[in-house]
Amino acid sequence: MNWSEIEAQWEQMKALLASHWHELNEEDIALINGKRDVLAQLLQERYNLGVSQAEDAICAFEKDVRRPGAVK
């Protein structure tokens, strides 16, 4: 699934995102609001990742997402 699909289905994807990255809290998820760049920034802060590491993590998430409600 690509990010535009995730963004379009944001209401369903919020829970999946939260279950994937446990360090993100409800406020973080609300702040992200489907925006990839905000997610990347929060991943850098919460997980102490570099820019490319955060981007790699998001790409891996996109590949892992099969359907809304799927869990890892």
WOQUIBEL-V576909 format. One record per backbone hydrogen bond with DSSP energy under -1.0 kcal/mol. CO is the residue of the C=O (numbers start at 1). NH is the residue of the N-H. If there is no record, write none. Layout:
co=CO nh=NH
co=CO nh=NH
This chain:
co=2 nh=6
co=3 nh=7
co=4 nh=8
co=5 nh=9
co=7 nh=10
co=9 nh=13
co=10 nh=14
co=13 nh=17
co=14 nh=18
co=15 nh=19
co=16 nh=20
co=17 nh=21
co=21 nh=24
co=25 nh=29
co=26 nh=30
co=27 nh=31
co=28 nh=32
co=29 nh=33
co=32 nh=35
co=35 nh=39
co=36 nh=40
co=37 nh=41
co=38 nh=42
co=39 nh=43
co=40 nh=44
co=41 nh=45
co=42 nh=46
co=43 nh=47
co=50 nh=54
co=51 nh=55
co=52 nh=56
co=53 nh=57
co=54 nh=58
co=55 nh=59
co=56 nh=60
co=57 nh=61
co=58 nh=62
co=59 nh=63
co=60 nh=64
co=61 nh=65
co=67 nh=70
